[in-house]
Each structure stands twice: as structure tokens, then as C-alpha cells.
Amino acid sequence: MSYHRRRRNKNKILFFILIIAVIIGIPVIYKSVTDKESIGNNFMSSIITPNESTAKTLEVGLDDYLKAPDVNYKLYSKAPKVKGLYVSAPTANNAESMNRLIDIANTTEINTFVIDVKDDSGRITFNIDNSESDEINAEVNYIKDINDVLDKLYENDIYPIARIVAFKDPWASKKIQDYAIKNKDGSLWMYKDVSWLNPYNKDAWNYVLDIAKKAAEVGFKEIQFDYIRFEATRKLQDADFGVDGDKTRMEVIAEFVDYAMKELEPYNVKVSADVFGTIITSKIDAKAIGQDYLEMARKLDVICPMVYPSHYGKGYFGIPRDKHSDLYPYETILGSMNASNDKYKELGETKAAVVRPWLQAFTAKYLGRGNYKPYGGKEIREQIQGVYDAGLEEWILWHAGCSYTTDGLLKEQ
């Protein structure tokens, strides 16, 4: 299905033509009518004496006709089978960089861009006209003209997803400390010098969701939450969440997902969330960060496990115990996605989220010699094949610097 967006200039031209036609046509109709004396007075009155609603219509000026109506994005609600790229906000704002990525989409199987709207620093990447974020100066406007960016995506049939970092937010958590995780002495809780919004705090939920709603209003067709979790550290035991602790971390994150789905439903967008790949098989990891794989899958439209081979370690999915998973891209993805399939069997006939994994398009040199390999077209294709061999159809590539190669991507049919 095409995702072309209606262009305002086209609407203006059509309305201008309409007005000219009306201006030219009225004298012709009037002359034709007055020349024909056989036409009865009743018929004449029906032409030159408008009723009240018609009169109101005729009072509309030329300027009103030249204003383009709002785009009805319901026309573009059907999502493709996503094959996507992550795109940072500075990249989206750079015409040359965006043209390069759009060219990749136009010549390969890529059909989706995931663009930062609220990034890891807590900053909002374009002007969303929101009083709360304005008050704390959260908007940095990396993207000068979001409408222009989205126009280009629609024109090139590229499905637009808004990436919104939820609770990792060192900006808003410092500016509005009532929304933040605290220490027991009331000071701001931090881990590695980064403060977080409190997932137990519903005002923090609404702050995040107000940004998501603005993203939907400008034309993003999917809202994808990242860091929709707690920090992965035991130091959270020292934190004060301002609650009695009746609800577990997993219950709180699941409640946020449920709330987000209801709040975003009127905006006709899909809702997805990024999750740790290890929560699929590790109850310990799931409890620590608050991500219950199946409970989230029951609520979301799409769930996106981050299953980068570099993020596992040695001995996973049948890989030799002395070999790092980064050296085995196909085996890691196939194994993790088969683990997801096995987990999904617990749902029975319950409808669940589409599984769309994040794949690795970067080289993990930080793992050290002998534990990593360069990731080029071959390694990317092996991961994609692992997705398909597990019976899944969608995937997204991650490279923090948005430096993607077409090697390993199929050419557009």
C-alpha cells in the first residue's frame, strides 16, 4: 500500500482551480437562465436565493479555500512487513545523509525508518509545542522541519516509526525531580551519572505519552518505546520509588504498556516496545528490569527484542563455550528467535504482538580481540536469514552512527 502523503501545494492548486471555475461559471449560468424566459420563477429562486447553509458556504473567502485540510492518516494505517533502519535525529535533519538512506530504501528491501523523537539524553528532537517540555527546555530541535522529513518518507513509501526513550531520561528527571527515581535520603538516584524517570510515577507516564501523542499528530505511524524498563543494576535496591512496593517492577511496566495502548488508540498508530533479548529465557533479568516478555506481548502491537550477537556472551544457543556469540550471527539470531517462538507457545491461542527483532549492523570492537568479528553484508544477511528460518518476517538494523551498507540487503524487486 502506498504511504504517499497529500501535499499542501497540490491541494492549494485544486482549490484555486475550483474557485476560478466558480467565478467563471456563475455569470454563464446567470446569463443562460435570464435568457430563457420560459423557466419558471420557482426554478429561478432556487438558483439565486440560497438557503441558510448555502449562504454560509458562499460566505467562505478565497483564503479559506486555499487552506489545505488536515491529512487523514487513517488512509495510511496499514503497515508493511517492516525491514527497517535506525535513523538518529541529526541524520534525519541532514539532507545529504537522508537522501543517501532514502536511496538505500529505494534500491533495496528496506521500507522503514525508526527516527529518534525523544532520545537517550531525554531531549526532544523537534518542536512539539508542549508546555511542559517547553518549560524545562527539553526540545533541542535537531530536526528543523519534521513535516519536510515525513513528506520525504511518504513520497518514497517509507514507513515512519518514532523512537521514544521512555524512562531513561537524565534531562526531565533532573528538571522535574518529582518525576524521578530518588535515593532514600530524597536526593536524585543515579547510575553511572544518569538519572531516570520513575516508572511508578504516573505523572512521568503522562510526560512521556504527551510526547508520543505529538509524534503521532505530525504523521508517525508507529510509536516505539525504548528503555521501557528499569536500569539493569542491583543498586536499585537502594532507591526510593515513593510507593509501598505492592507492585513488582514487571507489573508496573505492564501497566504502563496497557495505559499507553489506551491513550494512543485514538491516534491510529501502532505501538511497539524494545526489550532485552535475555528476558525471553531469563526470569532473573526479566524481574530485574521489569520486562515480562509474554505480558508485554499480550498488550503490544509489536515487540522488538534486542538480540544483537555482541550482547550475549559465550556458550549461548549451542555455540561453543569458549566462543563469543558475536562470532556466530546466524546461530545467535536463529536461537534467540526460536526461544521466542517456544515462549509464545505458552500463550496458546491468545493474540500476541508481532515479534520484530533488532539486528546488529555494527562491529563490536569493545569485546576485545578474539571475541568479535567485523560486521558487514555477510553477517547482516546471516542474521536476517536467522529471522526467516525462525518463521518470522520483520527486522530492524541498528547502527548508532547510521552508517549502513547495502551489502547483505536484497535488491528491490
Contacts in CASP RR format, 6 or more apart in sequence:
PFRMAT RR
TARGET T0000
AUTHOR 0000-0000-0000
METHOD contacts of the structure
MODEL  1
MSYHRRRRNKNKILFFILIIAVIIGIPVIYKSVTDKESIGNNFMSSIITP
NESTAKTLEVGLDDYLKAPDVNYKLYSKAPKVKGLYVSAPTANNAESMNR
LIDIANTTEINTFVIDVKDDSGRITFNIDNSESDEINAEVNYIKDINDVL
DKLYENDIYPIARIVAFKDPWASKKIQDYAIKNKDGSLWMYKDVSWLNPY
NKDAWNYVLDIAKKAAEVGFKEIQFDYIRFEATRKLQDADFGVDGDKTRM
EVIAEFVDYAMKELEPYNVKVSADVFGTIITSKIDAKAIGQDYLEMARKL
DVICPMVYPSHYGKGYFGIPRDKHSDLYPYETILGSMNASNDKYKELGET
KAAVVRPWLQAFTAKYLGRGNYKPYGGKEIREQIQGVYDAGLEEWILWHA
GCSYTTDGLLKEQ
1 76 0 8 1.000
1 78 0 8 1.000
1 80 0 8 1.000
2 76 0 8 1.000
2 157 0 8 1.000
3 76 0 8 1.000
3 153 0 8 1.000
3 154 0 8 1.000
3 157 0 8 1.000
3 158 0 8 1.000
3 159 0 8 1.000
3 221 0 8 1.000
4 154 0 8 1.000
4 155 0 8 1.000
4 157 0 8 1.000
5 71 0 8 1.000
5 76 0 8 1.000
5 150 0 8 1.000
5 151 0 8 1.000
5 154 0 8 1.000
5 155 0 8 1.000
6 68 0 8 1.000
6 71 0 8 1.000
7 151 0 8 1.000
8 68 0 8 1.000
11 68 0 8 1.000
11 69 0 8 1.000
12 66 0 8 1.000
12 68 0 8 1.000
15 65 0 8 1.000
15 66 0 8 1.000
16 65 0 8 1.000
16 66 0 8 1.000
18 65 0 8 1.000
19 62 0 8 1.000
19 65 0 8 1.000
29 47 0 8 1.000
30 48 0 8 1.000
33 39 0 8 1.000
33 44 0 8 1.000
33 47 0 8 1.000
50 57 0 8 1.000
50 58 0 8 1.000
71 219 0 8 1.000
73 219 0 8 1.000
73 221 0 8 1.000
73 268 0 8 1.000
74 268 0 8 1.000
76 154 0 8 1.000
76 221 0 8 1.000
77 221 0 8 1.000
77 268 0 8 1.000
79 159 0 8 1.000
79 221 0 8 1.000
79 222 0 8 1.000
79 270 0 8 1.000
80 111 0 8 1.000
80 112 0 8 1.000
80 159 0 8 1.000
81 111 0 8 1.000
81 393 0 8 1.000
81 394 0 8 1.000
82 111 0 8 1.000
82 112 0 8 1.000
82 159 0 8 1.000
82 161 0 8 1.000
82 302 0 8 1.000
82 356 0 8 1.000
82 394 0 8 1.000
82 395 0 8 1.000
82 396 0 8 1.000
83 109 0 8 1.000
83 110 0 8 1.000
83 111 0 8 1.000
83 112 0 8 1.000
83 394 0 8 1.000
83 395 0 8 1.000
83 396 0 8 1.000
84 110 0 8 1.000
84 111 0 8 1.000
84 112 0 8 1.000
84 113 0 8 1.000
84 114 0 8 1.000
84 395 0 8 1.000
84 396 0 8 1.000
84 397 0 8 1.000
85 101 0 8 1.000
85 104 0 8 1.000
85 105 0 8 1.000
85 110 0 8 1.000
85 112 0 8 1.000
85 113 0 8 1.000
85 114 0 8 1.000
85 396 0 8 1.000
85 397 0 8 1.000
85 399 0 8 1.000
85 402 0 8 1.000
85 404 0 8 1.000
86 113 0 8 1.000
86 114 0 8 1.000
86 163 0 8 1.000
86 396 0 8 1.000
86 397 0 8 1.000
86 398 0 8 1.000
86 399 0 8 1.000
86 400 0 8 1.000
86 402 0 8 1.000
87 98 0 8 1.000
87 101 0 8 1.000
87 113 0 8 1.000
87 114 0 8 1.000
87 115 0 8 1.000
87 116 0 8 1.000
87 402 0 8 1.000
88 115 0 8 1.000
88 116 0 8 1.000
88 119 0 8 1.000
88 400 0 8 1.000
88 401 0 8 1.000
88 402 0 8 1.000
89 115 0 8 1.000
89 116 0 8 1.000
89 117 0 8 1.000
89 119 0 8 1.000
89 125 0 8 1.000
89 126 0 8 1.000
89 142 0 8 1.000
89 143 0 8 1.000
90 142 0 8 1.000
91 97 0 8 1.000
91 98 0 8 1.000
91 101 0 8 1.000
91 401 0 8 1.000
91 402 0 8 1.000
92 98 0 8 1.000
92 113 0 8 1.000
92 115 0 8 1.000
92 116 0 8 1.000
92 125 0 8 1.000
92 142 0 8 1.000
92 143 0 8 1.000
92 149 0 8 1.000
93 142 0 8 1.000
93 143 0 8 1.000
93 144 0 8 1.000
93 149 0 8 1.000
97 402 0 8 1.000
98 149 0 8 1.000
98 152 0 8 1.000
101 113 0 8 1.000
101 402 0 8 1.000
101 404 0 8 1.000
102 152 0 8 1.000
102 153 0 8 1.000
102 156 0 8 1.000
102 158 0 8 1.000
104 110 0 8 1.000
104 404 0 8 1.000
104 406 0 8 1.000
104 409 0 8 1.000
105 111 0 8 1.000
105 113 0 8 1.000
105 156 0 8 1.000
105 158 0 8 1.000
106 156 0 8 1.000
106 412 0 8 1.000
107 406 0 8 1.000
107 411 0 8 1.000
107 412 0 8 1.000
108 406 0 8 1.000
108 409 0 8 1.000
108 410 0 8 1.000
108 411 0 8 1.000
108 412 0 8 1.000
109 409 0 8 1.000
109 410 0 8 1.000
109 411 0 8 1.000
109 412 0 8 1.000
110 158 0 8 1.000
110 409 0 8 1.000
111 157 0 8 1.000
111 158 0 8 1.000
111 159 0 8 1.000
112 158 0 8 1.000
112 159 0 8 1.000
112 160 0 8 1.000
112 161 0 8 1.000
112 396 0 8 1.000
113 153 0 8 1.000
113 158 0 8 1.000
113 159 0 8 1.000
113 160 0 8 1.000
113 161 0 8 1.000
114 161 0 8 1.000
114 162 0 8 1.000
114 163 0 8 1.000
114 224 0 8 1.000
114 396 0 8 1.000
115 125 0 8 1.000
115 143 0 8 1.000
115 149 0 8 1.000
115 160 0 8 1.000
115 161 0 8 1.000
115 162 0 8 1.000
115 163 0 8 1.000
115 220 0 8 1.000
116 125 0 8 1.000
116 142 0 8 1.000
116 163 0 8 1.000
117 124 0 8 1.000
117 125 0 8 1.000
117 126 0 8 1.000
117 162 0 8 1.000
117 163 0 8 1.000
117 164 0 8 1.000
117 211 0 8 1.000
117 212 0 8 1.000
117 215 0 8 1.000
117 220 0 8 1.000
118 124 0 8 1.000
118 125 0 8 1.000
118 163 0 8 1.000
118 164 0 8 1.000
118 165 0 8 1.000
118 169 0 8 1.000
118 208 0 8 1.000
118 211 0 8 1.000
119 125 0 8 1.000
119 163 0 8 1.000
119 165 0 8 1.000
120 165 0 8 1.000
120 168 0 8 1.000
120 227 0 8 1.000
121 170 0 8 1.000
121 171 0 8 1.000
122 138 0 8 1.000
122 165 0 8 1.000
122 168 0 8 1.000
122 169 0 8 1.000
122 170 0 8 1.000
122 171 0 8 1.000
122 172 0 8 1.000
123 138 0 8 1.000
123 139 0 8 1.000
123 140 0 8 1.000
123 142 0 8 1.000
123 171 0 8 1.000
124 133 0 8 1.000
124 138 0 8 1.000
124 139 0 8 1.000
124 140 0 8 1.000
124 211 0 8 1.000
125 139 0 8 1.000
125 140 0 8 1.000
125 141 0 8 1.000
125 142 0 8 1.000
125 143 0 8 1.000
126 139 0 8 1.000
126 141 0 8 1.000
126 142 0 8 1.000
126 143 0 8 1.000
126 144 0 8 1.000
126 146 0 8 1.000
126 218 0 8 1.000
127 139 0 8 1.000
127 141 0 8 1.000
127 146 0 8 1.000
128 139 0 8 1.000
128 211 0 8 1.000
128 214 0 8 1.000
128 215 0 8 1.000
129 214 0 8 1.000
130 210 0 8 1.000
130 211 0 8 1.000
130 214 0 8 1.000
132 176 0 8 1.000
132 207 0 8 1.000
132 210 0 8 1.000
133 139 0 8 1.000
133 172 0 8 1.000
133 207 0 8 1.000
133 210 0 8 1.000
133 211 0 8 1.000
136 171 0 8 1.000
136 172 0 8 1.000
136 175 0 8 1.000
136 176 0 8 1.000
137 175 0 8 1.000
138 171 0 8 1.000
138 172 0 8 1.000
138 175 0 8 1.000
143 149 0 8 1.000
146 218 0 8 1.000
147 218 0 8 1.000
150 160 0 8 1.000
150 218 0 8 1.000
150 219 0 8 1.000
150 220 0 8 1.000
152 158 0 8 1.000
153 159 0 8 1.000
153 160 0 8 1.000
154 160 0 8 1.000
159 221 0 8 1.000
159 222 0 8 1.000
160 219 0 8 1.000
160 220 0 8 1.000
160 221 0 8 1.000
160 222 0 8 1.000
161 220 0 8 1.000
161 221 0 8 1.000
161 222 0 8 1.000
161 223 0 8 1.000
161 224 0 8 1.000
161 272 0 8 1.000
162 212 0 8 1.000
162 215 0 8 1.000
162 216 0 8 1.000
162 220 0 8 1.000
162 222 0 8 1.000
162 223 0 8 1.000
162 224 0 8 1.000
163 224 0 8 1.000
163 226 0 8 1.000
164 208 0 8 1.000
164 211 0 8 1.000
164 212 0 8 1.000
164 215 0 8 1.000
164 223 0 8 1.000
164 224 0 8 1.000
164 225 0 8 1.000
164 226 0 8 1.000
165 225 0 8 1.000
165 226 0 8 1.000
165 227 0 8 1.000
166 197 0 8 1.000
166 208 0 8 1.000
166 225 0 8 1.000
166 226 0 8 1.000
166 227 0 8 1.000
166 228 0 8 1.000
166 256 0 8 1.000
167 196 0 8 1.000
167 197 0 8 1.000
167 198 0 8 1.000
167 199 0 8 1.000
167 204 0 8 1.000
167 208 0 8 1.000
167 227 0 8 1.000
167 228 0 8 1.000
167 229 0 8 1.000
167 230 0 8 1.000
168 194 0 8 1.000
168 196 0 8 1.000
168 197 0 8 1.000
168 227 0 8 1.000
168 231 0 8 1.000
169 195 0 8 1.000
169 196 0 8 1.000
169 197 0 8 1.000
170 194 0 8 1.000
170 195 0 8 1.000
170 196 0 8 1.000
172 179 0 8 1.000
172 197 0 8 1.000
172 204 0 8 1.000
172 207 0 8 1.000
173 179 0 8 1.000
173 180 0 8 1.000
173 181 0 8 1.000
173 188 0 8 1.000
173 195 0 8 1.000
173 196 0 8 1.000
173 197 0 8 1.000
173 198 0 8 1.000
174 180 0 8 1.000
174 188 0 8 1.000
174 195 0 8 1.000
176 207 0 8 1.000
177 188 0 8 1.000
178 201 0 8 1.000
178 203 0 8 1.000
179 197 0 8 1.000
179 198 0 8 1.000
179 201 0 8 1.000
179 203 0 8 1.000
179 204 0 8 1.000
179 207 0 8 1.000
180 188 0 8 1.000
180 189 0 8 1.000
180 195 0 8 1.000
180 196 0 8 1.000
180 197 0 8 1.000
180 198 0 8 1.000
180 204 0 8 1.000
181 188 0 8 1.000
181 189 0 8 1.000
181 195 0 8 1.000
181 196 0 8 1.000
181 197 0 8 1.000
181 198 0 8 1.000
181 236 0 8 1.000
181 239 0 8 1.000
181 240 0 8 1.000
181 241 0 8 1.000
182 188 0 8 1.000
182 189 0 8 1.000
182 198 0 8 1.000
182 239 0 8 1.000
182 240 0 8 1.000
182 241 0 8 1.000
182 242 0 8 1.000
183 189 0 8 1.000
183 238 0 8 1.000
183 239 0 8 1.000
183 240 0 8 1.000
184 238 0 8 1.000
184 239 0 8 1.000
184 240 0 8 1.000
186 240 0 8 1.000
188 195 0 8 1.000
189 195 0 8 1.000
189 196 0 8 1.000
189 238 0 8 1.000
189 239 0 8 1.000
189 240 0 8 1.000
191 231 0 8 1.000
191 233 0 8 1.000
191 235 0 8 1.000
194 231 0 8 1.000
196 230 0 8 1.000
196 231 0 8 1.000
197 204 0 8 1.000
197 207 0 8 1.000
197 208 0 8 1.000
198 204 0 8 1.000
198 241 0 8 1.000
198 242 0 8 1.000
199 229 0 8 1.000
199 230 0 8 1.000
199 241 0 8 1.000
199 249 0 8 1.000
199 252 0 8 1.000
199 253 0 8 1.000
199 256 0 8 1.000
200 241 0 8 1.000
200 242 0 8 1.000
200 243 0 8 1.000
200 247 0 8 1.000
200 252 0 8 1.000
201 241 0 8 1.000
202 259 0 8 1.000
205 256 0 8 1.000
205 259 0 8 1.000
205 260 0 8 1.000
208 225 0 8 1.000
209 259 0 8 1.000
209 260 0 8 1.000
209 263 0 8 1.000
209 264 0 8 1.000
212 223 0 8 1.000
212 225 0 8 1.000
212 260 0 8 1.000
212 263 0 8 1.000
212 264 0 8 1.000
213 263 0 8 1.000
213 264 0 8 1.000
213 267 0 8 1.000
215 223 0 8 1.000
216 223 0 8 1.000
216 264 0 8 1.000
216 267 0 8 1.000
216 268 0 8 1.000
216 269 0 8 1.000
217 267 0 8 1.000
220 269 0 8 1.000
221 269 0 8 1.000
221 270 0 8 1.000
222 269 0 8 1.000
222 270 0 8 1.000
222 271 0 8 1.000
222 272 0 8 1.000
222 301 0 8 1.000
222 302 0 8 1.000
223 260 0 8 1.000
223 264 0 8 1.000
223 269 0 8 1.000
223 270 0 8 1.000
223 271 0 8 1.000
223 272 0 8 1.000
224 271 0 8 1.000
224 272 0 8 1.000
224 273 0 8 1.000
224 274 0 8 1.000
224 302 0 8 1.000
224 304 0 8 1.000
225 260 0 8 1.000
225 271 0 8 1.000
225 272 0 8 1.000
225 273 0 8 1.000
225 274 0 8 1.000
226 273 0 8 1.000
226 274 0 8 1.000
227 274 0 8 1.000
228 253 0 8 1.000
228 256 0 8 1.000
228 257 0 8 1.000
228 273 0 8 1.000
228 274 0 8 1.000
228 275 0 8 1.000
228 291 0 8 1.000
229 253 0 8 1.000
229 275 0 8 1.000
229 276 0 8 1.000
229 289 0 8 1.000
229 290 0 8 1.000
229 291 0 8 1.000
230 236 0 8 1.000
230 249 0 8 1.000
230 253 0 8 1.000
230 288 0 8 1.000
230 289 0 8 1.000
230 290 0 8 1.000
231 289 0 8 1.000
232 276 0 8 1.000
232 285 0 8 1.000
232 288 0 8 1.000
232 289 0 8 1.000
234 288 0 8 1.000
236 288 0 8 1.000
247 255 0 8 1.000
248 287 0 8 1.000
248 290 0 8 1.000
249 287 0 8 1.000
249 288 0 8 1.000
249 289 0 8 1.000
249 290 0 8 1.000
250 286 0 8 1.000
250 287 0 8 1.000
250 290 0 8 1.000
250 291 0 8 1.000
250 292 0 8 1.000
250 295 0 8 1.000
252 290 0 8 1.000
253 290 0 8 1.000
253 291 0 8 1.000
253 292 0 8 1.000
253 296 0 8 1.000
254 292 0 8 1.000
254 295 0 8 1.000
254 296 0 8 1.000
254 299 0 8 1.000
257 271 0 8 1.000
257 273 0 8 1.000
257 296 0 8 1.000
257 299 0 8 1.000
257 300 0 8 1.000
258 299 0 8 1.000
260 271 0 8 1.000
261 271 0 8 1.000
261 299 0 8 1.000
261 300 0 8 1.000
264 271 0 8 1.000
270 301 0 8 1.000
270 302 0 8 1.000
271 300 0 8 1.000
271 301 0 8 1.000
271 302 0 8 1.000
272 300 0 8 1.000
272 301 0 8 1.000
272 302 0 8 1.000
272 303 0 8 1.000
272 304 0 8 1.000
272 353 0 8 1.000
272 356 0 8 1.000
273 296 0 8 1.000
273 300 0 8 1.000
273 302 0 8 1.000
273 303 0 8 1.000
273 304 0 8 1.000
274 304 0 8 1.000
274 305 0 8 1.000
274 306 0 8 1.000
274 358 0 8 1.000
275 291 0 8 1.000
275 293 0 8 1.000
275 296 0 8 1.000
275 303 0 8 1.000
275 304 0 8 1.000
275 305 0 8 1.000
275 306 0 8 1.000
276 285 0 8 1.000
276 289 0 8 1.000
276 291 0 8 1.000
276 305 0 8 1.000
276 306 0 8 1.000
277 305 0 8 1.000
277 306 0 8 1.000
277 307 0 8 1.000
277 311 0 8 1.000
277 336 0 8 1.000
278 285 0 8 1.000
278 311 0 8 1.000
278 312 0 8 1.000
279 285 0 8 1.000
279 286 0 8 1.000
279 289 0 8 1.000
279 291 0 8 1.000
279 292 0 8 1.000
279 293 0 8 1.000
279 305 0 8 1.000
280 293 0 8 1.000
280 305 0 8 1.000
280 336 0 8 1.000
280 339 0 8 1.000
280 340 0 8 1.000
280 343 0 8 1.000
281 339 0 8 1.000
281 343 0 8 1.000
285 291 0 8 1.000
286 292 0 8 1.000
286 293 0 8 1.000
293 303 0 8 1.000
293 305 0 8 1.000
293 340 0 8 1.000
293 343 0 8 1.000
294 343 0 8 1.000
294 344 0 8 1.000
294 346 0 8 1.000
294 347 0 8 1.000
294 352 0 8 1.000
296 303 0 8 1.000
296 353 0 8 1.000
297 303 0 8 1.000
297 344 0 8 1.000
297 347 0 8 1.000
297 352 0 8 1.000
297 353 0 8 1.000
297 355 0 8 1.000
298 347 0 8 1.000
298 350 0 8 1.000
298 351 0 8 1.000
298 352 0 8 1.000
298 353 0 8 1.000
299 353 0 8 1.000
300 353 0 8 1.000
301 353 0 8 1.000
301 354 0 8 1.000
302 353 0 8 1.000
302 354 0 8 1.000
302 355 0 8 1.000
302 356 0 8 1.000
302 394 0 8 1.000
303 353 0 8 1.000
303 354 0 8 1.000
303 355 0 8 1.000
303 356 0 8 1.000
304 356 0 8 1.000
304 357 0 8 1.000
304 358 0 8 1.000
304 396 0 8 1.000
305 336 0 8 1.000
305 340 0 8 1.000
305 355 0 8 1.000
305 357 0 8 1.000
305 358 0 8 1.000
306 357 0 8 1.000
306 358 0 8 1.000
306 398 0 8 1.000
307 332 0 8 1.000
307 333 0 8 1.000
307 336 0 8 1.000
307 337 0 8 1.000
307 357 0 8 1.000
307 358 0 8 1.000
307 359 0 8 1.000
308 358 0 8 1.000
308 359 0 8 1.000
308 360 0 8 1.000
308 364 0 8 1.000
308 398 0 8 1.000
309 325 0 8 1.000
309 326 0 8 1.000
309 327 0 8 1.000
309 328 0 8 1.000
309 329 0 8 1.000
309 332 0 8 1.000
309 333 0 8 1.000
309 360 0 8 1.000
309 383 0 8 1.000
310 325 0 8 1.000
310 326 0 8 1.000
310 360 0 8 1.000
310 362 0 8 1.000
310 364 0 8 1.000
310 367 0 8 1.000
310 372 0 8 1.000
312 324 0 8 1.000
312 325 0 8 1.000
312 326 0 8 1.000
312 332 0 8 1.000
312 336 0 8 1.000
313 324 0 8 1.000
313 325 0 8 1.000
313 326 0 8 1.000
314 320 0 8 1.000
314 321 0 8 1.000
314 322 0 8 1.000
314 323 0 8 1.000
314 324 0 8 1.000
314 325 0 8 1.000
315 321 0 8 1.000
315 323 0 8 1.000
315 325 0 8 1.000
316 325 0 8 1.000
316 332 0 8 1.000
316 335 0 8 1.000
317 325 0 8 1.000
317 328 0 8 1.000
317 331 0 8 1.000
317 332 0 8 1.000
317 334 0 8 1.000
317 335 0 8 1.000
317 336 0 8 1.000
317 339 0 8 1.000
318 331 0 8 1.000
319 325 0 8 1.000
319 327 0 8 1.000
319 328 0 8 1.000
319 331 0 8 1.000
319 332 0 8 1.000
324 367 0 8 1.000
324 370 0 8 1.000
324 371 0 8 1.000
324 372 0 8 1.000
325 331 0 8 1.000
325 332 0 8 1.000
326 332 0 8 1.000
326 364 0 8 1.000
326 367 0 8 1.000
326 371 0 8 1.000
326 372 0 8 1.000
326 373 0 8 1.000
327 370 0 8 1.000
327 371 0 8 1.000
327 372 0 8 1.000
327 373 0 8 1.000
329 360 0 8 1.000
329 375 0 8 1.000
329 379 0 8 1.000
329 380 0 8 1.000
329 382 0 8 1.000
329 383 0 8 1.000
330 382 0 8 1.000
330 383 0 8 1.000
330 385 0 8 1.000
330 386 0 8 1.000
332 383 0 8 1.000
333 357 0 8 1.000
333 359 0 8 1.000
333 382 0 8 1.000
333 383 0 8 1.000
333 386 0 8 1.000
333 387 0 8 1.000
333 390 0 8 1.000
334 386 0 8 1.000
334 389 0 8 1.000
334 390 0 8 1.000
335 390 0 8 1.000
336 357 0 8 1.000
337 355 0 8 1.000
337 357 0 8 1.000
337 386 0 8 1.000
337 387 0 8 1.000
337 390 0 8 1.000
337 391 0 8 1.000
337 392 0 8 1.000
338 390 0 8 1.000
340 355 0 8 1.000
340 390 0 8 1.000
341 390 0 8 1.000
341 391 0 8 1.000
344 352 0 8 1.000
344 355 0 8 1.000
354 394 0 8 1.000
355 392 0 8 1.000
355 394 0 8 1.000
356 392 0 8 1.000
356 394 0 8 1.000
356 395 0 8 1.000
356 396 0 8 1.000
357 387 0 8 1.000
357 392 0 8 1.000
357 395 0 8 1.000
357 396 0 8 1.000
358 395 0 8 1.000
358 396 0 8 1.000
358 397 0 8 1.000
358 398 0 8 1.000
359 380 0 8 1.000
359 383 0 8 1.000
359 384 0 8 1.000
359 387 0 8 1.000
359 395 0 8 1.000
359 396 0 8 1.000
359 397 0 8 1.000
359 398 0 8 1.000
360 375 0 8 1.000
360 379 0 8 1.000
360 380 0 8 1.000
360 383 0 8 1.000
360 397 0 8 1.000
360 398 0 8 1.000
361 375 0 8 1.000
361 376 0 8 1.000
361 380 0 8 1.000
361 397 0 8 1.000
361 398 0 8 1.000
361 399 0 8 1.000
361 404 0 8 1.000
361 405 0 8 1.000
362 375 0 8 1.000
362 398 0 8 1.000
362 399 0 8 1.000
362 400 0 8 1.000
363 372 0 8 1.000
363 373 0 8 1.000
363 374 0 8 1.000
363 375 0 8 1.000
363 376 0 8 1.000
364 372 0 8 1.000
364 375 0 8 1.000
365 372 0 8 1.000
366 372 0 8 1.000
373 379 0 8 1.000
376 405 0 8 1.000
376 407 0 8 1.000
376 408 0 8 1.000
377 405 0 8 1.000
377 407 0 8 1.000
377 408 0 8 1.000
377 409 0 8 1.000
378 407 0 8 1.000
378 408 0 8 1.000
380 397 0 8 1.000
380 405 0 8 1.000
380 407 0 8 1.000
380 408 0 8 1.000
380 409 0 8 1.000
381 408 0 8 1.000
381 409 0 8 1.000
383 395 0 8 1.000
384 395 0 8 1.000
384 408 0 8 1.000
387 393 0 8 1.000
387 394 0 8 1.000
387 395 0 8 1.000
397 404 0 8 1.000
END
